[in-house]
Amino acid sequence: MNRSRKPGSDAPVDTVDIVDIALPNDYGVARKNGLVIFVPGAVIGDSVRVRISRRGKRFAYGKIVGIETPSPFRVRPECPHFGPCGGCTLQHLVYEKQLLLKGNHLLESLRRIGRIDTTHIRRSSIVPSPDRFFYRGKLELAFGEKDGRITLGMRERLSPFKSFTGRVMPLEECRIFSPVAERLIPIFLDFAATHHLRAFTPHTGKGFLKHLILREAKATGDVMVMIETRPGTFPDPAALIKRLADDFPAVKNLHRGVNDRTDDVIHFARVHHLYGDHSIDEQIGGLTLKIHPETFFQPNARGAALLYNEILASPYVTEGSTILGLYCGTGPIEIWLSKKARRIIGIDAGPTNIALARENCRLNGVTNCTFYQGRIEETLPTLGLQRPDLLVVDPPRTGMTSGGLSAILAINPPAIVYVSCNPATLARDLRILQNRDYSIERMVPFDLFPHTGHLETLVFLKHL
């Protein structure tokens, strides 16, 4: 490779072989002349011609200018928006290879970040998603403008080849959410145009409309709609409600979220209920679980049922066991385990989460679950709980807080089930637990997010 020329449009073109895909950015990886080259859009097994656009001492980014030999693992994406849209990043890779890639990334994260010896870990093959398309129960779209017209779609994907502008790529459909998106998007575009509403622009801080969030209960087809705006008067909600009621009876409610922030982060400072019920119901595993606009619910409900059943079938869940669930959210795992365990206690910092967890218990006739609201490190010591037989933790992507870990270690549970959606923070937390005499008994990864680099992992730990 000629290194004497500057990267850019006049840089030489070279042919490289793609030997890996780096997660979570999902860039193809090539190696040549001691340089690691990241190639967006490339697939393992591709032979591609690239032009180096950015170069460091040990790595560079290459932009594909042509595919010499396509990989046998390369497939045609089903979605017409694949590429610029950042929702799916692996749709061009055969599904079985996606699973292998994620499994390797999980082990590499444990070794590199957690310094964990993975040689003797009992690890199951990744459990595939029951649905590879239309599996998501939630879609978040941004409002934007193009050629003077309002649009709805995804913000352009971050690229190493150009600065991020925050532009919105218009979407007409979403292959991982639901066909309802292509029917609802025009309704909100018409409403915005009729009332001359402008899209919020992060760079200027101006505009009114920020996001449209759609949630669908897969078992019932019921849809929840949340429109997020900046503060101000929302014009003629009655007209929007009538249009939804007339044209789309599957929409069971409409909420408006008010976002005071001047960035593009979804954040509800206030929520106004405009129409219908306050929530929708999802049904999985014989349970009815409520979904509220401000609460988290596993995006892949049918895949989540497989994960919950894996915990339920473990030897740590018995008819006489007491189970403590931390970061319990609205209580789906705890209520699932109530089918078998004697007593369940759940703790979560979110008051809405706990209110909905208690409502879910009432809805399903569950009487052996108790839920407490508060931060783990503050709430757990005040409950005077005896040592539980099993601890279940399901933290957010950031993993467990140091205070939460300290509170767990103080009660010294004999067994822990850790549910993780981020291999990096999982590796960090497992290292801490191993240093406090917990051994990894078994690991079961679940692909709850097909065509993306994300992975859900279930880890069973036992105190030595």
C-alpha positions as CSV (number, residue, x, y, z in Angstrom):
1,M,0.0,0.0,0.0
2,N,1.4,3.4,-1.0
3,R,1.5,5.5,2.2
4,S,3.2,8.5,0.7
5,R,0.0,10.0,-0.6
6,K,-2.4,11.9,1.6
7,P,-5.8,10.3,2.4
8,G,-8.8,11.7,0.5
9,S,-10.4,11.7,-2.9
10,D,-6.9,11.6,-4.6
11,A,-5.7,8.7,-2.4
12,P,-4.8,5.5,-4.1
13,V,-7.3,2.6,-4.4
14,D,-6.2,-0.7,-3.1
15,T,-7.8,-4.2,-2.8
16,V,-8.2,-5.7,0.6
17,D,-9.8,-8.9,2.0
18,I,-12.3,-8.5,4.8
19,V,-11.5,-10.9,7.7
20,D,-13.8,-9.8,10.4
21,I,-16.6,-7.3,11.4
22,A,-15.9,-5.0,14.4
23,L,-18.8,-4.6,16.7
24,P,-20.6,-2.4,17.8
25,N,-19.9,-0.1,14.8
26,D,-20.3,-3.1,12.4
27,Y,-17.4,-2.1,10.2
28,G,-15.6,-4.7,8.1
29,V,-12.0,-5.3,9.1
30,A,-9.0,-5.8,6.8
31,R,-5.3,-6.0,7.5
32,K,-2.6,-4.9,5.2
33,N,1.0,-3.8,5.6
34,G,0.7,-3.7,9.4
35,L,-2.4,-1.5,9.2
36,V,-5.9,-2.4,10.4
37,I,-8.4,-1.0,8.0
38,F,-12.0,-0.5,9.0
39,V,-14.4,-0.6,6.0
40,P,-18.1,0.3,6.6
41,G,-20.5,-1.8,4.5
42,A,-18.1,-4.7,4.0
43,V,-18.8,-8.3,5.0
44,I,-16.6,-11.1,6.2
45,G,-15.2,-12.8,3.1
46,D,-15.5,-9.8,0.8
47,S,-12.7,-8.7,-1.4
48,V,-13.2,-5.0,-1.9
49,R,-11.4,-2.0,-3.5
50,V,-11.1,0.8,-1.0
51,R,-9.9,4.4,-0.8
52,I,-8.3,5.4,2.5
53,S,-10.1,8.4,3.8
54,R,-8.7,8.6,7.3
55,R,-5.4,7.2,8.6
56,G,-3.8,6.8,12.0
57,K,-0.6,5.2,13.1
58,R,-2.0,1.7,13.4
59,F,-5.4,1.9,11.8
60,A,-7.3,3.5,8.9
61,Y,-10.8,3.8,7.4
62,G,-11.4,2.7,3.9
63,K,-14.3,3.7,1.7
64,I,-15.6,1.0,-0.7
65,V,-15.3,2.0,-4.3
66,G,-16.1,-1.4,-5.6
67,I,-16.5,-5.1,-4.7
68,E,-14.0,-7.4,-6.4
69,T,-15.4,-10.6,-5.1
70,P,-18.6,-10.7,-2.9
71,S,-18.5,-12.8,0.2
72,P,-20.6,-16.0,0.2
73,F,-22.0,-14.6,3.4
74,R,-23.3,-11.4,1.7
75,V,-27.0,-11.3,1.1
76,R,-29.3,-8.7,-0.4
77,P,-30.9,-6.5,2.4
78,E,-34.7,-6.7,2.5
79,C,-35.1,-3.1,3.5
80,P,-34.8,-0.4,0.9
81,H,-33.4,2.0,3.5
82,F,-30.5,-0.2,4.6
83,G,-27.2,1.6,4.6
84,P,-27.8,5.2,5.3
85,C,-30.4,4.3,8.0
86,G,-28.7,3.3,11.2
87,G,-31.5,1.1,12.5
88,C,-30.1,-2.1,11.0
89,T,-26.4,-2.5,10.3
90,L,-26.0,-6.2,9.5
91,Q,-28.9,-6.9,7.1
92,H,-26.4,-7.6,4.4
93,L,-24.9,-10.5,6.4
94,V,-26.5,-14.0,6.3
95,Y,-28.3,-14.5,9.7
96,E,-26.3,-17.5,10.8
97,K,-23.0,-15.5,10.4
98,Q,-24.5,-12.7,12.4
99,L,-24.9,-15.1,15.3
100,L,-21.4,-16.3,15.1
101,L,-20.1,-12.8,14.9
102,K,-22.0,-11.7,18.0
103,G,-20.8,-14.8,19.9
104,N,-17.2,-14.1,19.1
105,H,-17.7,-10.4,20.1
106,L,-19.1,-11.5,23.5
107,L,-16.1,-13.8,24.3
108,E,-13.6,-11.2,23.1
109,S,-15.2,-8.6,25.4
110,L,-15.0,-10.9,28.4
111,R,-11.4,-11.6,27.6
112,R,-10.2,-8.1,26.8
113,I,-12.3,-5.9,29.1
114,G,-13.0,-8.4,32.0
115,R,-9.7,-10.3,31.7
116,I,-11.8,-13.4,32.1
117,D,-10.6,-16.8,31.0
118,T,-13.4,-18.1,28.8
119,T,-11.9,-21.5,28.1
120,H,-13.9,-23.4,30.6
121,I,-17.2,-21.4,30.6
122,R,-20.2,-23.5,29.7
123,R,-21.6,-21.4,26.9
124,S,-24.7,-22.3,24.8
125,S,-25.0,-21.4,21.2
126,I,-26.8,-18.1,20.7
127,V,-30.5,-18.7,20.8
128,P,-31.9,-17.2,17.6
129,S,-34.8,-14.8,17.5
130,P,-38.2,-16.4,16.8
131,D,-38.7,-13.6,14.3
132,R,-36.0,-12.1,12.1
133,F,-38.1,-9.2,10.8
134,F,-41.0,-7.2,12.3
135,Y,-39.8,-8.3,15.8
136,R,-39.4,-4.9,17.5
137,G,-42.2,-3.5,19.6
138,K,-40.9,0.0,19.5
139,L,-39.8,2.5,16.8
140,E,-38.3,5.9,17.4
141,L,-38.4,8.3,14.5
142,A,-37.0,11.9,14.2
143,F,-38.7,14.8,12.5
144,G,-36.7,16.5,9.9
145,E,-36.9,18.8,6.9
146,K,-35.9,18.2,3.3
147,D,-36.4,20.7,0.4
148,G,-38.7,22.7,2.6
149,R,-40.9,19.8,3.5
150,I,-41.4,18.0,6.9
151,T,-40.0,14.4,7.0
152,L,-40.0,11.5,9.4
153,G,-37.2,9.0,9.6
154,M,-33.8,8.1,11.2
155,R,-31.0,10.5,11.7
156,E,-28.2,9.7,9.3
157,R,-25.7,7.1,10.5
158,L,-22.4,8.3,11.9
159,S,-19.7,8.0,9.3
160,P,-15.9,8.2,9.5
161,F,-15.9,9.9,6.1
162,K,-17.9,13.0,6.9
163,S,-19.0,15.2,9.8
164,F,-22.3,14.4,11.4
165,T,-25.0,16.9,10.3
166,G,-28.0,15.4,12.1
167,R,-30.0,15.2,8.9
168,V,-33.0,12.9,8.9
169,M,-33.2,10.2,6.3
170,P,-36.9,9.9,5.4
171,L,-38.4,6.4,6.0
172,E,-41.4,4.9,4.3
173,E,-41.3,1.6,6.1
174,C,-39.3,-0.3,8.8
175,R,-38.7,-4.0,8.3
176,I,-37.8,-4.7,11.9
177,F,-40.7,-2.9,13.5
178,S,-44.1,-3.3,11.9
179,P,-46.1,-2.6,8.7
180,V,-48.1,-0.1,10.8
181,A,-45.3,2.4,10.4
182,E,-45.9,3.0,6.7
183,R,-49.5,3.7,7.5
184,L,-49.0,6.0,10.4
185,I,-46.1,8.1,9.1
186,P,-48.2,9.9,6.4
187,I,-50.9,10.8,9.0
188,F,-48.3,12.7,11.1
189,L,-46.6,14.3,8.1
190,D,-50.0,15.6,6.8
191,F,-50.8,16.9,10.3
192,A,-47.5,18.8,10.5
193,A,-47.8,20.2,7.0
194,T,-51.4,21.3,7.6
195,H,-50.5,23.2,10.8
196,H,-47.2,24.5,9.4
197,L,-45.2,22.9,12.1
198,R,-41.4,22.9,11.8
199,A,-39.0,20.1,12.8
200,F,-36.6,20.7,15.6
201,T,-33.0,21.1,14.4
202,P,-30.3,20.2,17.1
203,H,-27.7,22.6,15.6
204,T,-29.9,25.6,15.8
205,G,-32.2,24.6,18.7
206,K,-35.2,25.8,16.7
207,G,-38.3,24.0,15.6
208,F,-41.2,22.3,17.4
209,L,-41.5,18.6,16.4
210,K,-38.8,16.3,17.8
211,H,-39.8,12.6,17.6
212,L,-42.6,10.2,16.9
213,I,-42.4,7.0,19.0
214,L,-44.6,4.1,18.0
215,R,-45.1,1.0,20.2
216,E,-46.9,-2.1,19.2
217,A,-48.1,-5.1,21.3
218,K,-47.3,-8.0,19.0
219,A,-49.8,-10.4,20.4
220,T,-52.8,-8.0,20.1
221,G,-51.7,-5.5,17.4
222,D,-52.6,-2.6,19.7
223,V,-50.5,0.5,19.0
224,M,-49.4,3.4,21.3
225,V,-48.3,6.7,19.8
226,M,-46.2,9.3,21.5
227,I,-45.4,12.6,19.7
228,E,-42.5,14.5,21.3
229,T,-42.3,18.3,20.9
230,R,-40.6,21.3,22.3
231,P,-42.6,23.4,24.9
232,G,-45.4,25.3,23.3
233,T,-49.0,25.0,22.2
234,F,-49.9,21.8,20.4
235,P,-52.3,22.8,17.7
236,D,-55.7,21.2,17.1
237,P,-55.2,17.8,18.8
238,A,-58.8,16.9,18.2
239,A,-58.2,16.8,14.4
240,L,-55.3,14.4,14.9
241,I,-57.3,12.2,17.3
242,K,-60.2,12.1,14.8
243,R,-57.9,11.1,12.0
244,L,-56.3,8.3,14.0
245,A,-59.7,7.0,15.3
246,D,-61.2,7.1,11.8
247,D,-58.3,5.7,9.8
248,F,-56.4,3.6,12.3
249,P,-58.5,1.9,15.1
250,A,-55.5,-0.2,16.2
251,V,-54.1,3.0,17.8
252,K,-55.4,2.8,21.3
253,N,-53.9,5.9,22.7
254,L,-52.0,9.1,21.9
255,H,-49.6,11.0,24.2
256,R,-47.6,14.1,23.9
257,G,-44.2,14.3,25.5
258,V,-42.7,17.7,26.1
259,N,-38.9,17.9,25.8
260,D,-37.1,20.9,27.3
261,R,-33.7,19.8,26.1
262,T,-31.9,21.5,23.1
263,D,-30.2,18.3,21.9
264,D,-31.7,15.3,20.1
265,V,-32.1,13.0,23.1
266,I,-35.6,11.7,23.7
267,H,-36.6,13.0,27.2
268,F,-40.0,13.5,28.6
269,A,-40.0,16.4,31.0
270,R,-43.8,16.2,31.0
271,V,-46.3,13.8,29.4
272,H,-49.8,14.8,28.4
273,H,-52.4,12.0,27.7
274,L,-54.4,13.1,24.7
275,Y,-56.5,10.1,23.7
276,G,-57.6,6.6,24.7
277,D,-56.2,4.4,27.4
278,H,-53.0,5.3,29.2
279,S,-51.2,2.0,28.2
280,I,-51.4,-1.0,25.9
281,D,-51.2,-4.7,26.9
282,E,-48.7,-7.2,25.6
283,Q,-49.3,-10.9,26.1
284,I,-46.5,-13.4,26.4
285,G,-46.3,-16.8,28.1
286,G,-49.9,-16.6,29.4
287,L,-49.2,-13.3,31.1
288,T,-50.7,-9.9,30.3
289,L,-48.1,-7.1,30.8
290,K,-48.8,-3.4,30.5
291,I,-46.7,-1.0,28.4
292,H,-46.7,2.6,29.4
293,P,-45.2,5.5,27.4
294,E,-42.5,6.1,30.0
295,T,-41.5,2.6,30.8
296,F,-39.1,0.1,29.3
297,F,-40.3,-3.1,27.8
298,Q,-38.2,-5.7,26.0
299,P,-38.4,-4.7,22.3
300,N,-38.5,-8.4,21.2
301,A,-41.4,-9.8,23.3
302,R,-41.3,-13.3,21.8
303,G,-37.6,-13.5,22.2
304,A,-37.8,-12.3,25.7
305,A,-40.1,-15.1,26.6
306,L,-37.4,-17.6,25.7
307,L,-35.0,-15.8,28.0
308,Y,-37.4,-15.7,30.9
309,N,-38.1,-19.4,30.4
310,E,-34.4,-20.1,30.6
311,I,-34.2,-18.5,34.0
312,L,-37.4,-20.3,35.2
313,A,-36.0,-23.7,34.2
314,S,-32.7,-23.1,36.2
315,P,-32.1,-25.2,39.3
316,Y,-32.0,-22.0,41.4
317,V,-35.7,-21.4,40.9
318,T,-37.7,-23.8,43.1
319,E,-41.0,-24.0,44.8
320,G,-39.4,-22.9,48.0
321,S,-37.0,-20.3,46.8
322,T,-37.0,-16.6,47.6
323,I,-35.8,-14.4,44.7
324,L,-34.6,-10.8,44.8
325,G,-34.9,-8.9,41.5
326,L,-32.9,-5.7,41.0
327,Y,-33.4,-3.2,38.2
328,C,-36.8,-5.0,37.9
329,G,-38.5,-2.4,35.7
330,T,-42.2,-3.2,35.4
331,G,-41.5,-6.7,36.8
332,P,-41.7,-9.0,33.8
333,I,-39.0,-11.4,35.0
334,E,-40.2,-11.3,38.6
335,I,-43.8,-12.1,37.6
336,W,-42.6,-14.8,35.2
337,L,-40.7,-16.5,38.0
338,S,-43.7,-16.2,40.4
339,K,-45.1,-19.2,38.5
340,K,-42.7,-21.4,40.4
341,A,-40.9,-19.5,43.2
342,R,-42.3,-19.0,46.7
343,R,-41.5,-15.3,47.1
344,I,-40.2,-12.6,44.9
345,I,-39.0,-9.1,45.8
346,G,-38.3,-6.5,43.1
347,I,-36.5,-3.1,43.4
348,D,-36.3,-0.3,40.8
349,A,-35.6,3.4,41.0
350,G,-38.4,4.4,38.7
351,P,-41.8,5.2,40.4
352,T,-43.7,4.6,37.2
353,N,-42.0,1.2,36.8
354,I,-43.0,0.1,40.3
355,A,-46.5,1.3,39.9
356,L,-46.9,-0.7,36.7
357,A,-45.2,-3.8,38.2
358,R,-47.8,-3.8,41.0
359,E,-50.6,-3.3,38.4
360,N,-49.1,-6.2,36.4
361,C,-49.4,-8.4,39.5
362,R,-53.0,-7.4,40.0
363,L,-53.8,-8.0,36.3
364,N,-52.3,-11.6,36.4
365,G,-53.5,-12.5,39.9
366,V,-50.0,-12.7,41.3
367,T,-49.8,-12.5,45.1
368,N,-46.2,-13.6,45.8
369,C,-44.4,-10.6,44.4
370,T,-43.6,-7.4,46.3
371,F,-42.1,-4.3,44.7
372,Y,-40.1,-1.4,46.2
373,Q,-39.2,1.9,44.6
374,G,-35.8,3.4,45.2
375,R,-32.1,3.2,44.4
376,I,-30.7,-0.2,45.1
377,E,-27.9,1.0,47.4
378,E,-30.3,3.1,49.4
379,T,-33.3,0.8,49.5
380,L,-31.9,-2.7,49.9
381,P,-30.2,-2.1,53.3
382,T,-33.5,-0.7,54.7
383,L,-35.6,-3.8,53.9
384,G,-34.0,-6.1,56.4
385,L,-34.2,-9.0,53.9
386,Q,-32.8,-12.4,54.7
387,R,-30.3,-13.8,52.3
388,P,-32.2,-14.7,49.1
389,D,-31.8,-18.0,47.4
390,L,-31.3,-16.2,44.0
391,L,-30.5,-12.7,42.9
392,V,-31.6,-11.6,39.4
393,V,-30.1,-8.4,38.0
394,D,-31.2,-6.8,34.8
395,P,-29.4,-3.4,34.6
396,P,-29.4,-0.9,31.7
397,R,-26.6,-0.8,29.1
398,T,-24.4,1.1,31.5
399,G,-24.3,-2.0,33.8
400,M,-24.5,-1.9,37.5
401,T,-23.6,1.1,39.6
402,S,-20.7,0.7,42.1
403,G,-23.2,1.3,44.9
404,G,-25.5,-1.4,43.5
405,L,-22.6,-3.9,43.3
406,S,-21.6,-3.1,46.9
407,A,-25.2,-3.7,48.1
408,I,-25.3,-7.0,46.3
409,L,-22.0,-8.2,47.8
410,A,-23.2,-7.2,51.2
411,I,-26.1,-9.6,51.1
412,N,-23.8,-12.3,49.6
413,P,-26.4,-14.3,47.6
414,P,-25.5,-18.0,46.9
415,A,-26.4,-17.6,43.2
416,I,-26.8,-14.7,40.7
417,V,-28.5,-14.4,37.3
418,Y,-27.2,-11.5,35.4
419,V,-29.2,-10.3,32.3
420,S,-27.1,-8.0,30.1
421,C,-27.6,-6.1,26.9
422,N,-24.0,-4.8,26.7
423,P,-21.0,-7.2,26.6
424,A,-18.6,-4.5,27.6
425,T,-20.3,-3.6,30.9
426,L,-21.1,-7.2,31.5
427,A,-17.4,-8.1,31.3
428,R,-16.6,-5.3,33.7
429,D,-19.2,-6.4,36.3
430,L,-18.4,-10.1,36.0
431,R,-14.7,-9.3,36.7
432,I,-15.7,-7.6,40.0
433,L,-18.0,-10.5,40.9
434,Q,-15.3,-13.1,40.1
435,N,-12.9,-11.2,42.4
436,R,-15.5,-11.6,45.2
437,D,-15.6,-15.4,44.8
438,Y,-18.4,-15.8,42.3
439,S,-17.8,-18.3,39.4
440,I,-19.5,-18.3,36.1
441,E,-21.5,-21.5,35.9
442,R,-23.2,-21.0,32.5
443,M,-23.8,-18.4,29.8
444,V,-26.7,-18.3,27.4
445,P,-26.7,-15.6,24.7
446,F,-30.0,-14.6,23.0
447,D,-30.3,-12.7,19.7
448,L,-33.1,-10.3,20.6
449,F,-31.9,-7.8,18.0
450,P,-31.5,-9.4,14.6
451,H,-29.6,-7.5,11.9
452,T,-27.9,-5.3,14.6
453,G,-24.7,-5.7,16.6
454,H,-26.6,-5.9,19.9
455,L,-26.9,-9.1,22.0
456,E,-28.7,-10.1,25.2
457,T,-26.8,-12.4,27.5
458,L,-27.9,-14.5,30.4
459,V,-25.1,-15.4,32.9
460,F,-25.6,-17.8,35.8
461,L,-23.1,-17.3,38.7
462,K,-22.5,-19.3,41.9
463,H,-20.8,-18.3,45.1
464,L,-17.8,-20.5,45.8
